Amino acid sequence: MLFSQITLQDSQTKNWWLVAQNRHIGYFPAALFSNLSTANRVGWGGRVSGVMKGQSPPMGSGHFPDGDLTHACFIRKISYVVSDGSTEEPVQDVPKLGGDNPQCYGLKYFGFLDPQNRFTLQFGGPGGSCAI
């Protein structure tokens, strides 16, 4: 099942609500984000954690991004809320795509993929010997 989720800030409490399938799942208390009143940059992606000098774990299913959203991790319908409360989607060109080691993990931004997925990125990889 695919979930559409968003995060919204309550204008009175300043708590950040996680909303999925039009249901309020829970919130992050404003006290956790004491310096988060505005942002000039947003980002999406994934993260893995392993031991120093050991094998890095797979990210997601362990597949590299290949355009098939049933293979690797993906984020679709990317958007963000601006200061007036309206929602915007990213521009077609994303200025920075990054990753630690392209032999272990990949990231691909598709821009506007199709009307169902809208702006989409895919990421993941097998991990392994990833020390740079």
Salt bridges, closest charged atoms under 4 A:
ASP66 OD2 - HIS71 ND1 2.39
ASP68 OD2 - HIS71 NE2 3.32
GLU89 OE2 - ARG118 NE 2.48
